[in-house]
Amino acid sequence: MLTKYDAEKILARVDNLPLYLHAYAYHFNMRLERILPGDLLDIAHENHLRGVKIHVLDGETRSLGNMNDIELAGFAEKAKQLQLDVHIETSASDQQAIDHATRIALKTGATSVRFYPRYEGHLQDVLPKINLDIQYIKERYQDSGLTFTLEQHEDLKSHELVALVEQSEMPSLSLLFDFANMINANEHPLTALETMSPFITQVHIKDALIINEDNGLGHQACSSGQGDMPFKDLLTRLICLGDEQPQVMAYGLEEEVDYYAPAFRFADEGDNPWIPWREMSETPLPDAALLEARLVKEKADAIRQLDFVRTTLQQIKSEASHLLS
């Protein structure tokens, strides 16, 4: 139930919400090198977004991870000229992955690095490994000027992520809340948001269908507005986080149509479940005969998501205005 206090926060914040272009919205086009990191900056600028969230591997052979220092400096200069913030993402938490992502972040003038762990083993063995990774980040990079976000990414539960941040005692570490990734840990969006809310500073916006799977839940990403995610409620609550100032500093537009992730956590798993190994997130390419049409559709899907989010934000604003009047 929206309170007058929340309505006031919404009206003060909603028209200036920091929306970021997320590279995964152009996943196929970037895998085929049809869209490159520099192109993302152009798209973000053309659509009046605050910045870009880009993975070190997006763009394959022409990714940030494969650029030399001169090319990285060129990307940084373009982002600066377009007045765009840059967030770097990597899909691991080990020292090598963090060093690589952080080097790129510093070379490109980025302000933030997102990571998530991918370890196989029993939960009580995996969590200490992640703690050690976070301590490495703290010891080596806490004075770098970068912020770091740990994303909830399908295998860990919300209270486990909160505990990792609390135990780190690292002021520049917070949580990135994804609209759908808690599904695979056998949680639901609003419950996960409530648990994680004290530590959320960044968001990935997407929609998905929830799939029941053997005492667990999978998710199938779909066009925003066509899935099971409580889209408007999530945005409303995220906007309202933080009293004096907005707590959430970046909302990534991560349309992921057709991405699928299976159940990783189960209702009957006990207190020390096995966490399976998994590859980095990837959506399978369509058949060759369908590829060109799918590349065009992907671009349209990304812009449609932006329109849907902006329309939803105006609905939230209207409801807040109505309450106060």
DRENKE-888275 format. One record per residue (C-alpha): x negated, y negated, z negated; residue number from 1; residue in one letter. Coordinates in pm, whole numbers, plus 50000, padded with zeros to 5 digits. Layout:
{{X; Y; Z}; NUM; 'A'},
...
END
This chain:
{{50000; 50000; 50000}; 1; 'M'},
{{49849; 49669; 50111}; 2; 'L'},
{{49809; 49415; 49830}; 3; 'T'},
{{49801; 49038; 49870}; 4; 'K'},
{{49435; 49043; 49769}; 5; 'Y'},
{{49358; 49289; 50049}; 6; 'D'},
{{49568; 49088; 50294}; 7; 'A'},
{{49363; 48779; 50216}; 8; 'E'},
{{49040; 48972; 50278}; 9; 'K'},
{{49176; 49102; 50609}; 10; 'I'},
{{49268; 48755; 50735}; 11; 'L'},
{{48926; 48623; 50636}; 12; 'A'},
{{48737; 48906; 50810}; 13; 'R'},
{{48931; 49070; 51091}; 14; 'V'},
{{48866; 48818; 51369}; 15; 'D'},
{{48491; 48837; 51315}; 16; 'N'},
{{48454; 49210; 51261}; 17; 'L'},
{{48103; 49326; 51363}; 18; 'P'},
{{48180; 49567; 51647}; 19; 'L'},
{{47885; 49750; 51805}; 20; 'Y'},
{{47861; 49945; 52129}; 21; 'L'},
{{47760; 50305; 52058}; 22; 'H'},
{{47552; 50480; 52322}; 23; 'A'},
{{47742; 50808; 52279}; 24; 'Y'},
{{48042; 50645; 52445}; 25; 'A'},
{{47826; 50672; 52762}; 26; 'Y'},
{{47682; 51014; 52678}; 27; 'H'},
{{47714; 51174; 53024}; 28; 'F'},
{{47602; 50863; 53210}; 29; 'N'},
{{47296; 50835; 52988}; 30; 'M'},
{{47208; 51204; 53017}; 31; 'R'},
{{47203; 51162; 53394}; 32; 'L'},
{{47018; 50831; 53363}; 33; 'E'},
{{47297; 50639; 53535}; 34; 'R'},
{{47310; 50407; 53232}; 35; 'I'},
{{46989; 50318; 53050}; 36; 'L'},
{{46915; 50149; 52717}; 37; 'P'},
{{46886; 49805; 52875}; 38; 'G'},
{{47222; 49853; 53046}; 39; 'D'},
{{47385; 49907; 52707}; 40; 'L'},
{{47272; 49560; 52607}; 41; 'L'},
{{47444; 49416; 52915}; 42; 'D'},
{{47767; 49606; 52842}; 43; 'I'},
{{47767; 49491; 52479}; 44; 'A'},
{{47706; 49130; 52582}; 45; 'H'},
{{47976; 49136; 52849}; 46; 'E'},
{{48229; 49264; 52596}; 47; 'N'},
{{48135; 49015; 52322}; 48; 'H'},
{{48007; 49278; 52079}; 49; 'L'},
{{47768; 49218; 51791}; 50; 'R'},
{{47509; 49474; 51895}; 51; 'G'},
{{47426; 49829; 52003}; 52; 'V'},
{{47370; 50161; 51829}; 53; 'K'},
{{47138; 50374; 52034}; 54; 'I'},
{{46970; 50711; 51978}; 55; 'H'},
{{46597; 50747; 52037}; 56; 'V'},
{{46672; 51004; 52310}; 57; 'L'},
{{46957; 50826; 52491}; 58; 'D'},
{{46853; 50783; 52854}; 59; 'G'},
{{46643; 51100; 52870}; 60; 'E'},
{{46310; 51027; 53046}; 61; 'T'},
{{46384; 50654; 53025}; 62; 'R'},
{{46497; 50654; 52662}; 63; 'S'},
{{46353; 50428; 52394}; 64; 'L'},
{{46170; 50734; 52265}; 65; 'G'},
{{45986; 50763; 52596}; 66; 'N'},
{{45908; 50394; 52643}; 67; 'M'},
{{45559; 50252; 52595}; 68; 'N'},
{{45497; 49948; 52377}; 69; 'D'},
{{45534; 49703; 52667}; 70; 'I'},
{{45871; 49852; 52764}; 71; 'E'},
{{45990; 49848; 52403}; 72; 'L'},
{{45888; 49483; 52376}; 73; 'A'},
{{46089; 49412; 52690}; 74; 'G'},
{{46395; 49578; 52540}; 75; 'F'},
{{46346; 49377; 52222}; 76; 'A'},
{{46318; 49052; 52415}; 77; 'E'},
{{46634; 49125; 52613}; 78; 'K'},
{{46828; 49201; 52295}; 79; 'A'},
{{46699; 48878; 52143}; 80; 'K'},
{{46796; 48673; 52448}; 81; 'Q'},
{{47147; 48821; 52443}; 82; 'L'},
{{47164; 48769; 52064}; 83; 'Q'},
{{47241; 49136; 52003}; 84; 'L'},
{{47155; 49333; 51692}; 85; 'D'},
{{47002; 49677; 51751}; 86; 'V'},
{{47048; 49988; 51537}; 87; 'H'},
{{46835; 50295; 51607}; 88; 'I'},
{{46964; 50649; 51549}; 89; 'E'},
{{46790; 50984; 51511}; 90; 'T'},
{{46929; 51332; 51448}; 91; 'S'},
{{46706; 51462; 51172}; 92; 'A'},
{{46562; 51353; 50838}; 93; 'S'},
{{46213; 51507; 50844}; 94; 'D'},
{{45903; 51291; 50836}; 95; 'Q'},
{{45823; 51322; 51207}; 96; 'Q'},
{{46175; 51218; 51313}; 97; 'A'},
{{46182; 50928; 51067}; 98; 'I'},
{{45838; 50803; 51168}; 99; 'D'},
{{45938; 50816; 51534}; 100; 'H'},
{{46269; 50636; 51485}; 101; 'A'},
{{46123; 50377; 51252}; 102; 'T'},
{{45837; 50297; 51488}; 103; 'R'},
{{46091; 50238; 51766}; 104; 'I'},
{{46308; 50029; 51536}; 105; 'A'},
{{46018; 49803; 51441}; 106; 'L'},
{{45899; 49772; 51804}; 107; 'K'},
{{46248; 49678; 51929}; 108; 'T'},
{{46334; 49433; 51651}; 109; 'G'},
{{46608; 49662; 51524}; 110; 'A'},
{{46752; 49609; 51177}; 111; 'T'},
{{46869; 49958; 51083}; 112; 'S'},
{{46793; 50330; 51126}; 113; 'V'},
{{47054; 50604; 51100}; 114; 'R'},
{{46959; 50963; 51025}; 115; 'F'},
{{47121; 51287; 50914}; 116; 'Y'},
{{46968; 51616; 50796}; 117; 'P'},
{{46976; 51941; 50994}; 118; 'R'},
{{46848; 52214; 50766}; 119; 'Y'},
{{46951; 52578; 50753}; 120; 'E'},
{{46982; 52756; 50421}; 121; 'G'},
{{47187; 52779; 50106}; 122; 'H'},
{{47322; 52442; 49996}; 123; 'L'},
{{47122; 52438; 49671}; 124; 'Q'},
{{46804; 52488; 49874}; 125; 'D'},
{{46894; 52236; 50144}; 126; 'V'},
{{46977; 51944; 49913}; 127; 'L'},
{{46628; 51926; 49754}; 128; 'P'},
{{46473; 51916; 50103}; 129; 'K'},
{{46691; 51618; 50191}; 130; 'I'},
{{46600; 51449; 49863}; 131; 'N'},
{{46232; 51484; 49950}; 132; 'L'},
{{46293; 51337; 50296}; 133; 'D'},
{{46469; 51038; 50143}; 134; 'I'},
{{46185; 50985; 49896}; 135; 'Q'},
{{45944; 50981; 50191}; 136; 'Y'},
{{46155; 50709; 50357}; 137; 'I'},
{{46165; 50514; 50031}; 138; 'K'},
{{45792; 50534; 49967}; 139; 'E'},
{{45687; 50452; 50321}; 140; 'R'},
{{45955; 50219; 50457}; 141; 'Y'},
{{46148; 50050; 50177}; 142; 'Q'},
{{45946; 49730; 50236}; 143; 'D'},
{{45972; 49744; 50616}; 144; 'S'},
{{46272; 49511; 50634}; 145; 'G'},
{{46487; 49791; 50778}; 146; 'L'},
{{46800; 49932; 50623}; 147; 'T'},
{{46867; 50306; 50645}; 148; 'F'},
{{47199; 50487; 50668}; 149; 'T'},
{{47266; 50853; 50596}; 150; 'L'},
{{47555; 50970; 50811}; 151; 'E'},
{{47809; 51227; 50699}; 152; 'Q'},
{{47757; 51470; 50983}; 153; 'H'},
{{47977; 51778; 50966}; 154; 'E'},
{{47801; 51999; 50712}; 155; 'D'},
{{47771; 51808; 50382}; 156; 'L'},
{{48066; 51703; 50169}; 157; 'K'},
{{48129; 51345; 50064}; 158; 'S'},
{{48033; 51392; 49698}; 159; 'H'},
{{47708; 51557; 49804}; 160; 'E'},
{{47618; 51258; 50020}; 161; 'L'},
{{47706; 51016; 49742}; 162; 'V'},
{{47481; 51209; 49505}; 163; 'A'},
{{47191; 51191; 49752}; 164; 'L'},
{{47219; 50811; 49771}; 165; 'V'},
{{47259; 50772; 49395}; 166; 'E'},
{{46961; 50996; 49322}; 167; 'Q'},
{{46743; 50811; 49573}; 168; 'S'},
{{46751; 50483; 49379}; 169; 'E'},
{{46670; 50322; 49715}; 170; 'M'},
{{46845; 49984; 49757}; 171; 'P'},
{{46812; 49985; 50136}; 172; 'S'},
{{46981; 50327; 50174}; 173; 'L'},
{{47358; 50354; 50219}; 174; 'S'},
{{47615; 50576; 50391}; 175; 'L'},
{{47749; 50568; 50744}; 176; 'L'},
{{48112; 50679; 50757}; 177; 'F'},
{{48223; 50863; 51072}; 178; 'D'},
{{48598; 50878; 51135}; 179; 'F'},
{{48597; 51255; 51203}; 180; 'A'},
{{48276; 51424; 51087}; 181; 'N'},
{{48410; 51513; 50742}; 182; 'M'},
{{48663; 51745; 50908}; 183; 'I'},
{{48397; 52011; 50965}; 184; 'N'},
{{48301; 52000; 50597}; 185; 'A'},
{{48666; 52091; 50523}; 186; 'N'},
{{48760; 51739; 50412}; 187; 'E'},
{{49010; 51484; 50539}; 188; 'H'},
{{48936; 51125; 50641}; 189; 'P'},
{{49112; 50920; 50373}; 190; 'L'},
{{48991; 51144; 50091}; 191; 'T'},
{{48633; 51130; 50220}; 192; 'A'},
{{48654; 50753; 50257}; 193; 'L'},
{{48770; 50719; 49898}; 194; 'E'},
{{48476; 50924; 49771}; 195; 'T'},
{{48214; 50755; 49986}; 196; 'M'},
{{48352; 50402; 49966}; 197; 'S'},
{{48107; 50253; 49711}; 198; 'P'},
{{47816; 50325; 49946}; 199; 'F'},
{{47956; 50274; 50299}; 200; 'I'},
{{47793; 49993; 50499}; 201; 'T'},
{{47831; 50124; 50855}; 202; 'Q'},
{{48094; 50313; 51055}; 203; 'V'},
{{48133; 50525; 51368}; 204; 'H'},
{{48483; 50480; 51512}; 205; 'I'},
{{48635; 50768; 51708}; 206; 'K'},
{{48944; 50990; 51716}; 207; 'D'},
{{48980; 51368; 51708}; 208; 'A'},
{{49221; 51657; 51688}; 209; 'L'},
{{49190; 51875; 51377}; 210; 'I'},
{{49158; 52247; 51456}; 211; 'I'},
{{49232; 52511; 51190}; 212; 'N'},
{{48957; 52775; 51191}; 213; 'E'},
{{48938; 53064; 50938}; 214; 'D'},
{{48967; 52876; 50607}; 215; 'N'},
{{48789; 52579; 50763}; 216; 'G'},
{{48844; 52296; 51007}; 217; 'L'},
{{48690; 52207; 51341}; 218; 'G'},
{{48740; 51889; 51539}; 219; 'H'},
{{48786; 51810; 51906}; 220; 'Q'},
{{48714; 51446; 51986}; 221; 'A'},
{{48968; 51273; 52209}; 222; 'C'},
{{49073; 50931; 52333}; 223; 'S'},
{{49124; 50688; 52048}; 224; 'S'},
{{49487; 50676; 51945}; 225; 'G'},
{{49563; 51027; 52067}; 226; 'Q'},
{{49419; 51231; 51779}; 227; 'G'},
{{49488; 51312; 51416}; 228; 'D'},
{{49271; 51046; 51254}; 229; 'M'},
{{49465; 50785; 51047}; 230; 'P'},
{{49309; 50516; 51261}; 231; 'F'},
{{49479; 50203; 51131}; 232; 'K'},
{{49461; 50311; 50767}; 233; 'D'},
{{49090; 50383; 50796}; 234; 'L'},
{{49014; 50048; 50957}; 235; 'L'},
{{49228; 49865; 50702}; 236; 'T'},
{{49052; 50023; 50405}; 237; 'R'},
{{48707; 49974; 50556}; 238; 'L'},
{{48773; 49604; 50623}; 239; 'I'},
{{48876; 49562; 50259}; 240; 'C'},
{{48559; 49715; 50113}; 241; 'L'},
{{48358; 49455; 49927}; 242; 'G'},
{{48497; 49175; 49713}; 243; 'D'},
{{48303; 48855; 49772}; 244; 'E'},
{{48154; 48967; 50103}; 245; 'Q'},
{{48241; 49244; 50352}; 246; 'P'},
{{48068; 49566; 50253}; 247; 'Q'},
{{48078; 49720; 50602}; 248; 'V'},
{{47828; 49545; 50825}; 249; 'M'},
{{47865; 49741; 51152}; 250; 'A'},
{{48146; 49929; 51327}; 251; 'Y'},
{{48015; 50149; 51610}; 252; 'G'},
{{48251; 50221; 51900}; 253; 'L'},
{{48170; 50589; 51951}; 254; 'E'},
{{48427; 50729; 52192}; 255; 'E'},
{{48344; 51101; 52229}; 256; 'E'},
{{48614; 51250; 52450}; 257; 'V'},
{{48580; 51632; 52470}; 258; 'D'},
{{48308; 51663; 52203}; 259; 'Y'},
{{48371; 51971; 51986}; 260; 'Y'},
{{48229; 52071; 51647}; 261; 'A'},
{{48324; 52391; 51461}; 262; 'P'},
{{48398; 52441; 51092}; 263; 'A'},
{{48086; 52442; 50874}; 264; 'F'},
{{48238; 52447; 50524}; 265; 'R'},
{{48520; 52671; 50405}; 266; 'F'},
{{48784; 52684; 50135}; 267; 'A'},
{{48653; 53017; 50001}; 268; 'D'},
{{48279; 52950; 50030}; 269; 'E'},
{{48182; 52925; 49660}; 270; 'G'},
{{47940; 52676; 49507}; 271; 'D'},
{{47628; 52764; 49709}; 272; 'N'},
{{47738; 52821; 50070}; 273; 'P'},
{{47510; 52894; 50362}; 274; 'W'},
{{47451; 52586; 50581}; 275; 'I'},
{{47387; 52706; 50937}; 276; 'P'},
{{47131; 52562; 51178}; 277; 'W'},
{{47281; 52342; 51445}; 278; 'R'},
{{47150; 52154; 51745}; 279; 'E'},
{{47189; 51780; 51793}; 280; 'M'},
{{47536; 51668; 51895}; 281; 'S'},
{{47604; 51708; 52266}; 282; 'E'},
{{47911; 51729; 52488}; 283; 'T'},
{{47886; 51991; 52767}; 284; 'P'},
{{47862; 51844; 53115}; 285; 'L'},
{{48160; 51920; 53340}; 286; 'P'},
{{48129; 52136; 53651}; 287; 'D'},
{{47937; 51976; 53936}; 288; 'A'},
{{48253; 51927; 54144}; 289; 'A'},
{{48409; 51723; 53860}; 290; 'L'},
{{48101; 51535; 53749}; 291; 'L'},
{{48127; 51211; 53947}; 292; 'E'},
{{48490; 51157; 53847}; 293; 'A'},
{{48402; 51231; 53485}; 294; 'R'},
{{48122; 50973; 53487}; 295; 'L'},
{{48367; 50709; 53607}; 296; 'V'},
{{48626; 50817; 53351}; 297; 'K'},
{{48371; 50799; 53070}; 298; 'E'},
{{48308; 50432; 53142}; 299; 'K'},
{{48681; 50364; 53147}; 300; 'A'},
{{48729; 50559; 52822}; 301; 'D'},
{{48469; 50343; 52648}; 302; 'A'},
{{48639; 50019; 52748}; 303; 'I'},
{{48980; 50162; 52662}; 304; 'R'},
{{48857; 50241; 52314}; 305; 'Q'},
{{48740; 49883; 52268}; 306; 'L'},
{{49082; 49757; 52377}; 307; 'D'},
{{49257; 50004; 52145}; 308; 'F'},
{{49043; 49902; 51847}; 309; 'V'},
{{49099; 49533; 51911}; 310; 'R'},
{{49474; 49589; 51949}; 311; 'T'},
{{49480; 49787; 51623}; 312; 'T'},
{{49289; 49511; 51446}; 313; 'L'},
{{49548; 49258; 51560}; 314; 'Q'},
{{49823; 49484; 51423}; 315; 'Q'},
{{49640; 49497; 51090}; 316; 'I'},
{{49607; 49120; 51098}; 317; 'K'},
{{49977; 49077; 51174}; 318; 'S'},
{{50079; 49301; 50884}; 319; 'E'},
{{49851; 49108; 50649}; 320; 'A'},
{{49993; 48776; 50768}; 321; 'S'},
{{50347; 48904; 50722}; 322; 'H'},
{{50274; 49015; 50367}; 323; 'L'},
{{50132; 48677; 50270}; 324; 'L'},
{{50418; 48483; 50430}; 325; 'S'},
END
